[in-house]
Amino acid sequence: WNEAIDDIKIYNYARTQKQILQDMNAGHPSVGSPVGSYVAYWQLDEVYGSTAYDLFINNNNGTITGAAWSLDGKFNGTLQFDASSDYIDIGDPSDGSLDFGTGNFSLAVWVNETSNQSIGVRGILDKSNFGSGVIGYSLYHIEVGDARGDDLVGFFVDDNSATNEVNSTTPIGDEQWHHIAATFNGTTDEMK
């Protein structure tokens, strides 16, 4: 296995550094977070079956393809993915709960990656439409040999009129758990 993913959260606002740190360390939204907090939360603690359950009221459950359950997660269970064909398909919720357009939002996930010797990009969390331009957002692992650097994390947002992208400077392919958080402020086009 090349990647393990645990505890995925999506928020409909741009989280502050303080909120991200408190969430990372305590496992829950910080005091002062906007009402509603996250709009999707997959704990990935099921450890059996082919469904990743969303704990938020929108019930954006996902169908697991190829990934294997493990008890070696950051918090209890986790899903382990190979580098080629494993994924969770959430679909495109008709309520628009995962569509942010040019609005604010944040993504947070724990990942444990091995260094992969292939060139390219491997998705971690993605909601985009590659068939008609790259409308949406993606959090991804930049693998070894890419011009941007080796074993880094990238984040892009595209609303079909402008593309914003930012990449980390710290490698994650060390077989350790890393908390990855990305925020987008649609008013200022600021990404972190």
Sequence and secondary structure as in RCSB ss.txt:
>XXXX:A:sequence
WNEAIDDIKIYNYARTQKQILQDMNAGHPSVGSPVGSYVAYWQLDEVYGSTAYDLFINNNNGTITGAAWSLDGKF
NGTLQFDASSDYIDIGDPSDGSLDFGTGNFSLAVWVNETSNQSIGVRGILDKSNFGSGVIGYSLYHIEVGDARGD
DLVGFFVDDNSATNEVNSTTPIGDEQWHHIAATFNGTTDEMK
>XXXX:A:secstr
  EEEEEEEEESS   HHHHHHHHHHSS  TT  TT EEEEE     SSSEE B STT   EEEES EEES SSS
S EEEE SSS EEE    TT TT  TTS EEEEEEEEEE   S SEEEEEEEEEGGGS EEEEEEEE TT TT S
SEEEEEEE SS EEEEE SS   EEEEEEEEEEEETTTTEE 
